Amino acid sequence: DIVMTQSPDSLAVSLGERATINCKSSQSLLYSSNNKNHLAWYQQKAGQPPKLLIYWASTRESGVPDRFSGSGSGTDFTLTISSLQAEDVAVYYCQQYYITPYTFGQGTKLEIK
Amino acid sequence: QVQLQQSGPGLVKPSQTLSLTCAISGDSVSSNSAAWTWIRQSPSRGLEWLGRTYYRSKWYRDYAVSVKSRITINPDTSNNQFSLQLNSVTPEDTAVYYCARVSAAAGVFDYWGQGALVTVSS
């Protein structure tokens, strides 16, 4: 199975500041046939299911604010929130869909400083 | 707009069978492009993909190795829903269970059910 490791486990950022979450996979998620990274990011607020934010490592899902961006390739990926808003408090997960079993990172808890 | 509505008991006794259903609106379980999946979440195991079913001229199913001997995911075309059965449960199967759609465009989970806490206890 592909192991997904996120860092840090928790993060406290001031409102309006940048938040950066990292995700590392145990093998490359770059699929040669389509030259795309099979990596997604989700946001989970308390008591809710995860919500898809980003797929193909950097494509925002429809309706996701543009302060959310994804980057990276191969085995190293980053989710950036450019200007933290109060409603961004949540746990964030990366997920690989390169191969089944689909696997998730352990999550990064984002709080307001 | 796709909506997934989960139903099923919240308490299951050890060694018995966990059964959940996910009713689909706004899409078809027989879609030739999407897939339908079950995921669970617990403090000890995090988010864990359990398996999926999908239709591509015939029905396919594949499951996580960790539960492969105990799990069945079945489509129900008459009611446009799909189900999860997990046999021989133990307290380690206690979790919030989610159904989700696997996007046609990319293998990501773009729509989720509301989640159901299932507790395994006598």
Interface residues (C-beta under 8 A of the other chain):
Chain A: H38 A40 Y42 Q48 P49 P50 K51 L52 Y55 W56 E61 Y93 Q95 Y97 T100 P101 Y102 T103 F104 Q106 G107
Chain B: G46 L47 E48 W49 R52 D62 A64 V65 Y98 A100 S103 A106 G107 V108 F109 D110 W112 G113 Q114 G115
